[in-house]
Amino acid sequence: MIPPIPPGIADILGSCKDRGIYYYWGLRSNNRASHNRGASSRLS
């Protein structure tokens, strides 16, 4: 499971998708990588 992402981190993930932290989370959960935007929106 992806750990809870604070809104500030969610913004970073949105800005840096396919790079850095976003890529790390993708590796942690490649089935949910394409859904990270949706998860970030819910948390915001």
C-alpha positions as YAML, in Angstrom:
chain: A
units: angstrom
residues:
- id: 1
  name: MET
  ca: [0.00, 0.00, 0.00]
- id: 2
  name: ILE
  ca: [1.04, 3.58, -0.62]
- id: 3
  name: PRO
  ca: [1.65, 5.47, 2.65]
- id: 4
  name: PRO
  ca: [-0.51, 8.57, 3.24]
- id: 5
  name: ILE
  ca: [0.76, 11.50, 1.19]
- id: 6
  name: PRO
  ca: [0.46, 15.00, 2.71]
- id: 7
  name: PRO
  ca: [-1.08, 17.65, 0.40]
- id: 8
  name: GLY
  ca: [2.30, 19.36, -0.06]
- id: 9
  name: ILE
  ca: [3.88, 16.11, -1.18]
- id: 10
  name: ALA
  ca: [0.90, 15.44, -3.45]
- id: 11
  name: ASP
  ca: [1.62, 18.78, -5.17]
- id: 12
  name: ILE
  ca: [5.25, 17.74, -5.65]
- id: 13
  name: LEU
  ca: [4.15, 14.41, -7.09]
- id: 14
  name: GLY
  ca: [1.86, 16.21, -9.52]
- id: 15
  name: SER
  ca: [4.67, 18.54, -10.58]
- id: 16
  name: CYS
  ca: [7.35, 15.86, -10.87]
- id: 17
  name: LYS
  ca: [5.35, 12.88, -12.13]
- id: 18
  name: ASP
  ca: [7.46, 10.18, -13.78]
- id: 19
  name: ARG
  ca: [10.48, 11.53, -11.82]
- id: 20
  name: GLY
  ca: [12.03, 11.27, -8.37]
- id: 21
  name: ILE
  ca: [9.56, 10.63, -5.55]
- id: 22
  name: TYR
  ca: [6.66, 9.93, -7.93]
- id: 23
  name: TYR
  ca: [8.78, 7.28, -9.63]
- id: 24
  name: TYR
  ca: [9.63, 5.79, -6.23]
- id: 25
  name: TRP
  ca: [5.96, 5.49, -5.32]
- id: 26
  name: GLY
  ca: [5.35, 3.95, -8.74]
- id: 27
  name: LEU
  ca: [7.91, 1.25, -7.97]
- id: 28
  name: ARG
  ca: [6.28, 0.63, -4.59]
- id: 29
  name: SER
  ca: [2.91, 0.04, -6.23]
- id: 30
  name: ASN
  ca: [3.09, -0.13, -10.02]
- id: 31
  name: ASN
  ca: [-0.57, -1.15, -10.30]
- id: 32
  name: ARG
  ca: [-1.58, 2.09, -8.58]
- id: 33
  name: ALA
  ca: [1.01, 4.33, -10.24]
- id: 34
  name: SER
  ca: [-1.53, 5.49, -12.82]
- id: 35
  name: HIS
  ca: [-4.01, 6.21, -10.01]
- id: 36
  name: ASN
  ca: [-1.71, 8.42, -7.95]
- id: 37
  name: ARG
  ca: [-3.33, 11.56, -9.35]
- id: 38
  name: GLY
  ca: [-6.72, 10.37, -8.10]
- id: 39
  name: ALA
  ca: [-5.33, 9.49, -4.67]
- id: 40
  name: SER
  ca: [-3.62, 12.86, -4.41]
- id: 41
  name: SER
  ca: [-6.87, 14.63, -5.26]
- id: 42
  name: ARG
  ca: [-8.72, 12.77, -2.50]
- id: 43
  name: LEU
  ca: [-6.06, 13.64, 0.06]
- id: 44
  name: SER
  ca: [-5.88, 17.32, -0.88]
...
